[in-house]
């Protein structure tokens, strides 16, 4: 009873004192204005920190609020920096808010320095660390870049761990040289981006136009990607731990025949109406009256129905379980900053036994040694290893057999032996995919290191001297073994083993002086310097065959009694460069820039080693003009810019300008003798391939930066291509490199970022990128090239599919007309383009293009209190794919499984079809053709690339367990795909992405991946 009396007394006391507490309020008023224009800001949120009490400013920027003593007011407004003010005994608090940095005013890396975007007159796209890691299972940086920057096309050309992404910045401008961009990592020019774990990257800046990239001269023809890694922050101490657990599954499969359908296909083949003796019944082997064969009773019931119905795609794949971990330590003291990271990734592929494992360590130290000397050092080292199942698509690989294997065959028979396709008479005699995945090893890996040291000497308050020394080394290996009994692979050789080892290394040195000064309304930034690059490469390969068993695999080549000829390859090149750049800014309104670079490369002849590469740019910040002041409330930023520049390309390999000697073995006097012969002709006149580019752009921001738009038009022409010119066979040489040809890329790109909703609890942002590029071969010396299913010729775009147009199938009422072409009813009817009464190469026409008419990407991010939902959409329109997989499997005389629409094949009762009559290999006809229009499909698509949901716990909940921030996440990558393409995925190529993008030959399917992440800061 005593305790109840005390409780009642305390409650009564609180009721008495409550009005006193309520009375201890202070009435505060004031006005909120723009710090620059002094204009009032209506709608500014004014909140009492730590409570839900608040108000907003009126149309004149005024506010009134009652707050408790000791309170802190928080002023927030979209597009402005948040301010916090402690009230104390103040009753009038006037606030001037500063504009926050928008995308249009962020700091970007411009090559040998940084600059505010508002003072840049070139085309530069930027991606920050958070955007790069939105897809938590991305293994390399290029994957994280997909869809983030307009004009930068990133195609994920394989579903294997790590993918096979190709990146093209404003199209492809070369034929025989690389079209990959130049990568610069912390000042190391030509660095390998796959060496860097995505979690240690602070930002990526993409120099898209020639004026921006010309400072890198001959190495910037395909654009430049500048990567800045994270650094420690002085006077802080932070530990970051990131973890991801993911599960990958097969997202979609083509419509492949099941067991009953496959037997129906085979029955129709044997029932071909135009066989030699159509009146004599001909039965498929599985038919009760068909021939007997060894496995007939194991495979079929007495009535000919199948005992097995194997889904080979499911049998060859799995749920891939992967996990990634990253631990970082960041901090420092007043003059010292340190960031250390260790990361481990274990990524399983959805194909059996495919994987990629990686471990890396990173250290970045900054030290202000003296007021006039700053040192910045970085080292990154690691190793990775994987088992590659994405082998030659036209050989007998698991990826091929996963689609082709007949479904009425089991994985294994009851006696434990693997089935083979040849167990069914007349079928292609090859192994099943599960056995190939289990018994072929192709272990590929490397160890690597990347290091850099930069010293900055402050010679005066306006002049810096910067010297950088960087190095990267890599030791790689590629080990292969296929067993002694794998039919169609290595059975005839009694096992095949190969070991390839390679070493590469290089160092770079950059020395430059930077001068920066402002006087009155003038600002000037000048740099001048020199560079040296040195690279070396070597590889050695040994192989063996004829093993007595599979025990040693690739680990002991001496166990094979037949030795392959050893191969060793050396290589190396050097470059020396001199460069300068001047940027001038008048009053933040008028921008002028110019750069010049002189490059020398050992890859060219003595008279042609050096090439010069100039650039110019100009910009007008219209929104900074006085006459524009009345419009700034609506148009907060408007800048026009234009640039022109020339950059070069020397990526042709080493020693191509020299006469090279090759080794051969010939029979001489009854003995095999090694000889040396001239392997290639010299061309000492070979010089630089150049790329000229004009860019015109506009940067626009509306409604206090709620809408930001960056748009560019460009015209890029690659001239004097480093082209392999074919020589007459009578010369004794296949060809020689020469400067021949011009290719143009012209396009339009736009990036839009909007803030749709911005309140204290709810934010919704949208980012859109749109890119449209058109290529055209202007000059190729009259040559016409025919890569796989593709034609390259003057006046036409690159990646253009070219072949015969399938008009349909010859009908019975067209027998007489078909005979003129050597065809029968049921055979394919191709368009006779030149009307000469025969099928010939001149009948071929354009069938499509492997590159899209345009790309459109959209990212929506909605945040509500601690929750954040991300939706990433990708789309490509107007591209085609050559579905060579379907073409090979849908051969009318196929000896493998096929797509279900083969059952719509021509018969006398079904003549309105595009599929020819089924037949056996011994029957009449050549029913299919490479690059037939039936194989070239519309591959336009919309993909839900990523759905992400994260929740950030309230830091106050974590204060007692030493955790500063804790974020939980759930992502679904490659969630949905909408397309009419009949294969696995329309974003693919099995061959080179430069000229043969869109050729699908038994692809490694892309998984749908579910991932769970936990990220903590301590």
WOHUZI-V681987 format. One line per field, one symbol per residue. ss: DSSP state (H for helix, E for strand, C for the rest). burial: b if it has 9 or more other ideal C-beta (glycine too) atoms within 8 Angstrom, else e. Layout:
ss=???
burial=???
This chain:
ss=CHHHHHHHHHHHHHHHHHHHHHHCEEEEEEEEEECCCCCECCCCEEEECCCCCEEECCCCCEEEEEEECCCEEEEECCCECCEEEECCCCCECCEEECECCCHHHCEEECCCCEEEHHHCCCCEEEEEHHHHCCCCCCCCHHHHHCCCCCCEEEEECCCCCCCCEEEEECCCCCCCCCCCCEEEECCEECCCHHHCCHHHEEEEEEECCHHHHHHHHHHCCCCEEEEEECCCCCCCEEEEEEEEEEEEEECCCCCECCHHHHHHHHHHHHCCCCCCCCCCCCCCCCCCCCCCCCCHHHHECCCCCECCCCCHHHHHECCEEEEEEEEEEEEEECCEEEEEEEEEEEEECCECCCEEEEEEEEEEEEEEEECCEEEEEEEEEEEEEEECCCCCCCCCCHHHHHHHCCCCCCCECCCCCECEHHHCCCCCCCECHHHHHHHEEEEEEEEEEEEEEEEEEECCCCEEEEEEEEEEEEEEEEEEEECCCCCCCCCCCCCEEEEEEEEEEEEEEEEEEEEEEEECCEEEEEEEEEEEEEEEEEEEEEEEECCCCCCCHHHCHHHCCEECCCEEEEEEEEEEEEEEEEEEEECCCEEEEEEEEEEEECCCCCCCCEEEEEEEEEEEEHHHCHHHHHHCCCEEEEEEEEEEEEEEECCCCCCCCCCCEEEEEEEECCEEEEEEEECCCCCCCCCCEEEEEEEEEEEEEECCCCEEEEEEEEEEEEECCEEEEECCHHHCCCEEEEECCEEEEEEEEEEEEEEEEECCCEEEEEEEEEEEEEEEEEECCCCCECCCCEEECCCCCCCEEEECCEEEECCHHHHHHHHHCCCCCCCEEECCCCCCCCCCHHHCEEEEECCCCEEEEEEEEEEECCEEEEEEEEEEECCEEEEHHHHHHCCCCCCCCCEHHHHHCCECCECCCCCCCCCCCCCCCCCCCCCCHHHEEECCEEEEEEEEEEEECCHHHHHHHCCCEEEEEEEEEEEEEEECCCCCCCCCCCCCCCCCCCEECCCCCCEEEEEEEEEEEC
burial=eeeeeeeeeeeeeeeeeeeeeeeebbebbbbbbbeeeeebbbebbbbbbeeeebebbeeebbbebebeeebbbbbbbebbeeebbebeeeeebebbbebeebbbbbebbbbbbebbbbbbbbbbbbbebebbbbbbbbbbbbbbbbbbbbbbbbbbbbbbbbbbbbbbbbbbbbbbbebebbbbbbbbbbbbbebbbbbbbebbbbbbbbbbbbbbbbbbbbbbbbbbbbbbbbebebbbbbbbbbbbbbbeebebbbbbbbbbbbbbbbebbbbeeeeeeebbbbbeebeebebbeebbeeebebebbbebbebbbeebebbbbbbbbbbbeeebbbbbbbbbbbbbbbbbebbbbbbbbbbbbbbbeeeebbbbbbbbbbbbbbbbbbbebeebbbbbbbbbbbbbbeeebeeeebbbbbbbeebeebbbbbbbbebbbbbbbbbbbbbbbbbbbbeeeebbbbbbbbbbbbbbbbbbbbbbebbebbbebbbbbbbbbbbbbbbbbbbbbbbbeeeeebbbbbbebbbbbbbbbbbbbbbbbbbeebebebeebebbeebbeeeeeebbbbbbbbbbbbbbbbeebbbbbbbbbbbbbbbbbeebbebebbbbbbbbbbbeeeebeeebeebbbbbbbbbbbbbbbbbbeeebbeeeeeeeeeeeeeeebebeeeebbebbebbbbbbbbbbebbbbbbebbbbbbbbbbbbbbbbbbbbebebeeeeeeeebbbbbbbbbbbbbbbbbbbbeeeeeebbbbbbbbbbbbebbbbebeeeebebebbbbbeebbbbbbbbbbbeebbeeebbeebbebebbbbbbbbbbbeeeeeeeeebbbebbbbbbebbbbbbbbbbeeebbbbbbbbbbbebbbbbbbbbebbbbbbebbbbbebbebbbeebbebebbbbbbeebebebbbebbbebbbebbbbbbbbbbbbbebeeeebeeeebebbbbbbbbbbbebebebbbbbbbbbbbebbbbbbbbbbbbbbbbbbbbbbbbbb
